[in-house]
Amino acid sequence: MTRIASHRGGTLDYGDSTPFGFRATAALPLEEVEFDLHPSRDGAIMVHHDATLDRTTDGSGALAHLTEADIRAASINYGVDQHPISLKELCAIYQHSTVSFRCEFKPDQNGAPYPNFVPKVIEELSRNAMLERTGFSSFLIANLDEIKRHTSRPCLWLVSPAVQKQLGISTVVEVAKRHGIPEIGLNIDHANEALMQQVTDAGLGFGCWAAHTQTQITKALSMQVKVFTTDRPNLAIALRNTFIQEAAS
Ligand code: MG
C-alpha cells in the first residue's frame, strides 16, 4: 500500500506547520508526518518550513538569528492562535500516535546546511524516543551524507526538477548509490512509470512529493509509488480508500 505523508502537518487542510495540523495528523489513518527543522539563535530546534518567518507568519527574519521566544511569538498565517513549536513538543504530540516522522533537513536562508545541526536533531529525537520512528529527507546531498554518519535510520534524497533535468535519471541513481542513499523522491509532476521502473530496477526506493490535487494524488496512487507527500492528507486518505475498495471488488 502506498504510504501517505502529511506535508508540514497538512498545509492545505490545517495551515503551514501548525500545532493544530500536527495534532490532527497524529490521529489520521496515514503513515507519516512530514516536517522541516531550523535552529534558533539560542539553541532550540524549531519546526517551520522556511528558513525565515516572513512568508508564512506575521514575523520576520531568519530563524537562526532569532531566539526561541521570538519564533514562538510569530503567528502562522490562517492558523488561529497558532505559533511555531519545537521538535520536543512535536515528539510529545506523536508519542502515542501510530504515525511516523519524516524529518526534512532544510538549508539556511542562503542555501547552506546548518553546521552541526544534524547530530543535534538526532540526539533530540533519540532523547524523546522518536528516533526509531523517524526517516530523514533532504534536497542536499551534504545533509544526507551527514545523516548517514550519525544514524542508520532510513533516508531519502528529494530530487528537484532542476537537478533531475540536469543530471538525468541514470546519473541521479548513480549519485544516490555512490552516497549510499536507499531511496529518492521526485516531484509528482516530473515522475512517470518508466522513471520509477528505472529507479526500482536499480534497487532504490521510489516516492514522490508535492501531490496536492486530486489529479496528482490519483497519479501517485495509480503508479503505486512507495510514499508521497501531500498538503491535503484528508483528500489523499479518501482517494486511497476508494483505490483499496476498487481493488478488492
Ligand atoms: Mg519539507
Residues whose N, C-alpha, C, O or C-beta is under 5 A from the ligand:
A	BS01	MG	F35 D36 E104
